[in-house]
Amino acid sequence: MAFAGFKGYIYSNKLKKFKTIIMRNLVKIALLVMLTAGLSSCEKIKSIFDVEFETTLSGDLDIDIQESARKSTNSYEFQTWSDVDPLDDDEIAEYIDNIKDFAVDRVVAEVIFVNKGSVLFESGTTFSISDNTGTVSWTLGSDWEIVEGTEITLEDVGGVYKAVADILNKKGAFQVGAEGVCSETGVSITIRIGIDTKVTASPL
């Protein structure tokens, strides 16, 4: 009988140790849950104070086609680039270290100036946005008559706006450009490439 009692003591002791281990693990799990919930709450609090604003990043392309420009039938070739620095925008400069995301709403090519009439950019002319890692481009499917004040939207085809946003989210300088053929010589044109974007930043 004494032996049976000793076995009962061993079993009871093991059971107590087992319960202790379970309790310790439950405490660890509870602490982990509380920590995770706390971090999640902090992120939610931060998101409440996020600042959102809309702005347009743009670059002007000056195109001067002289009489000496290379001629192909009745077309005159051109190529031009312009640097764009997001820090030139006052709001972006203010929040640059805390910007969380750039989202692109629209990309537009607008005629700011042309010194003569009856000017066309011919089908196949391309507009582009690029940095040192890649280029996003659009190609005209038809001729575009260059009239001051008119614009065309460079559409979000194949998710290209996401690729533009990827360039913006690097928060560095980039380039806009145009390359193609024009119907006239002796012409001066300014085309503005504008990127309408929504910026999300945290002031914390």
N, C-alpha and C positions, 0 to 999 in steps of 0.2 A: 504493500500500500504506500510505503514511503517512496518507493521508486516511481509509482504512478504520480504521486504529488510532485516529485522533482520534475517529471516530464511536463506536468501542468504548469509549473513555474517557468520552465524554459519557453513553452509555447506562449504564455502570457507576456513574457519579456520581449520575445520576438514580435508579438502583435503590437506592443507599445512602440517599439522601434519603427515598425512599419508605418504606424499611424503618424509618428513624428516626422518621418521622411515625407509622407503624403502632405502633411500640414506645411512643411517647409516649401515643398514644390508649389502648393496652392498659393502660399504667400508670394513666392517669386512670380508666379503667373499673374496674380492680382497687381503686383507692383508694375509689371511689364504693361499690363492693360492700362493702368492709370497713367503711366509715362506716355504711352502711345496716344491716349485720349488727350493728355495735356499738350503734346506736340501738335495734334490735330486741331485742338482749340486755338493754339497760338497762330497756326496758319490761317484759320478762319478769321481770327481777329485782325491779322495782317491784311487779309483780302478785303475786309470791311473798309480799311483805310486806303486801299489802292486808289491811285489817281489815274483817270483816263482823260485823254485829250486827243483831238484830231488836228492833223497838220498836213501840209503838202510839202514834200521834198522835191525840188525841181532843179533842172539844169538847162541852160539856153545853148542851143546849137546854132552857131553862125555859119551860114553857107554862102560862100562867094564864088560864083562860077564865072571865070574870066574867059575871054575869047580863046585863050590858049588851052583851055580845058580839053581833055581827050574826047574826041567825038566818035560816036558809033551811030551811023545813020544820022537821025535828027535828035540824038540823045547825048547829054553831057554828064559825065560821071562826077560824083562827089563823095567825099568821106569826111566825117567830122566827129569830134569827141569833146565832152565837157566833164570836168570833175565836179562832184557833188560831195560836200562835207556836211553830215547831219548836225554837227556842232554849230553850224551857221544859224540853225533854228534856235531861238532863245529858250523855248520851253524844253526842247530836247537837251540843250546844254545844261539847263538847270537840274534835270533829273537823270542825266546820263548814267551815273553810277548805280542808280536804282531802277533803271528800266528793265521790266520783266519780259515785254513782248511788243513787237511791231506786227500789226495785221494790215494787209494791203486791201483797200476797198476798191480802188480804180487806178488805172494808168492811162494817161492822156497825152497825145501829141497835139499841140496847139500852135497855130500860126500867129506869131507875135508881130512880124514885119515881113513885107515883100515889096520890092521897089518897082514892080511892073505887073501888068496883068497877063492873062493867058499862059500861066505857068503851071506845069504839071510835074508831080513826082510820079514816075511811071511804075506800073506793076512790077513787083520784084524788089522794090526798095525796102530796106529793112531798118528797124529801130531796135535798139538794144540797151540793156542795163547789165553792167558787169563789174566784177571785182577781180582780185588776183587769183580766185579759185574757180570762176565760172562765168558764163554769159547766158542771159535770158534774152531772146529776140522774137520779134514779130515781123512778118513779111506782108507787104501790101498785096492783096489779091487782085486789085484793079487800080487804075490811075487815080491819083488824088489831086484835085485842083487846089492850088495854093492860093487861098484868099485870106487876107488878114482878118483875124477874129474867129476863123473857123477852127474846129478841132475834130479829132477822131479818137475814139476809145480803143486802146490796145487791149483786146479782150482776154479774159482769163480762160484760155483754151488749154486743156491738158494740165490744169493745175499750175500754170506758170506764176500766178500770184504768190503761191506758196514758196516758189523758188526765189522770187523777188524779196519776200519777207525774210527768207533765210539770209540773204545778203544784208538786209537792213539790221537784222538781229546781231550781226557782228559789230555793229555800232561804229564802223569805220567808214572812211571815204570810199566812194565808188564812182563809176563813170556811166554817163548816158551817151549814146551815139547814134549816128545815122549813116547809112551807106546806100547809094543807089544811083539812079539816073534822073536827070531833069530835062524837060523839053526845051528849055531856053538857055541861052548864054548871056553874059553881061547882066547877071541877076544877083541880087543880095537878098537873103532870106534868113529869118531867125525863127527857129522852131523850139518851143519849150516842151520838154518831157517832164510831166508832173506825176508824182506818185502820191495819191491820197491815202493816208495811213492813219490808223487808230493806234495810239501808244498807251500801254498800260505800265505804270510805274508804282513803286512803293516808296513813300517818303520815310519809312522807318529804317 
